[in-house]
Amino acid sequence: MNRMIVIPVVALSLLSCSVKEDRSECACRLTVDLSSCAGAGELIRIRVLTADEVIERDFIPGEDSPLYEIPVSKGSCSLEAFLCPQGLQAGTGAISVAPGDGCPELYAFCSTFQAAGETAGQKVELHKHFSEITLILEDSPWDSPGCSFLVTAPSAGISLPEMQAAGGGFRFQVPYSGPGQRLFRLPRQREGDADRILLELTAPDGYHQTIEIGLMLREWGFDWNAEDLPDAVLSIRGGEVSLQIAGADWEIQDMSTVEI
């Protein structure tokens, strides 16, 4: 007798079905693109803030892959990325210069985005949040290692993710670096407050003069809200002080002169 094996149709139907997984609570895979930072030369800190957590990663240009994948909670997120040179204080909500230290090269980036699906991507473009001031001394009694150059400014860092001037006052003793030139950097400042940037010169015999750099910058139209801050050259020739501002192409574009 031949035997027949009967498989119920219902069973076959169940075998051919698939149950879709509810992935609404799964993490989003965030890919951070750091390819534009390959030549940064400094460690870059990446910080992702979600409603539930703060995630930090360090990226070393030239050693690590320029594409970083980070699992993050779904929802509204902020991405912060900034260089971490020596002398930088990197706290939650701000990066700033340590009291008494010179301003390092402050490069930073921030963005906000929605991590709604299984994947998301963000490209980091670091922006310049400092102005490098080169002091040129020609035929000047101040061109001496015994002279003191003290620069002060209202703000010592930037807030994150707003990318606005923040922190307490900036105060730095500009070191002697050889005949005819000194150099310092100013962190981003608030418009209006920047008028109070001062360079105080003190000779060994106690003779004192003050150069109101902030007012000179405002007179020229220096934009402290620019995405990338320009550099400047401050020249002291005899009793005359001139300030030249570099433009986006780093060529000298304009000049302001005062007597001291």
Phi, psi and omega in degrees: 000131175281133178258139178249135177257121182253120176259121183302143180300325181298320180295317178299321180296320180292323180294331184272355182269155173233141181264119181288133181278138176280108183255016183296334181263000181287154179290155174266136178271106181269125174257120179259121182265112181249022184297330180284352183256012186300329181262017185296324177080357180228159173299136178248127177264132177250133180226124178247126180246125175241183179293339187250340190202166171238122183247129178240139175222149176250135181240128179252109180303137179087345179245318182265158176297139180288354177249115181254131176250125184230124174285128181229156176292145180288149181128197180286133183226156171238140176243128176239138176218136182203152173293150179239066177286167178299138179096358180265134174259116185250090177260175176288122178093355180193154166235139187210168179271135178297143182307129178087346181275157172287155180285122175283182177284103183272102174243131183208163179212142175219147174207156173240145183203167177256121174268084189262326183257200180283336180224156175209159180220144177220135178256127182273127174234101183290141179239156188270117184247033177213158174240124179272123182253119176261124178266123176251125182243115180232128181049044185239137176293346180278354180276072183210140178297342180277352180274142180261133176238105181250121178253134178230148179209156184292326186243147184239012181185195179228150178273151177235135006267009186291334182061041177247158178302139183203178177088169180286188184294149177260133183214121186214131175273110185287121184284156174286127183240015180122168183299135170085357184201142167223165184214141173209166178238143175251129174288164179307141180237160174281142174302139182091302176298330183297342177301338185269011174289126184231148169240113184258120181257131179227124179277163179303332180273005178095353178298136190229138172221150179238131175253122182275081183298320182302317179292323177295319179296318180295321180301323179284336182099027178301130183258103179286351177264003179299148181298320176235120183284139177280168176261173182212160176238122178253115183252131175245109180239108184061237179261015182244138178241128177237146181236123179244136184250133177274142179268192183298332178267010178063021171267147177292126186251328186206167184214140174236138185231138175225163176260143174236000000 
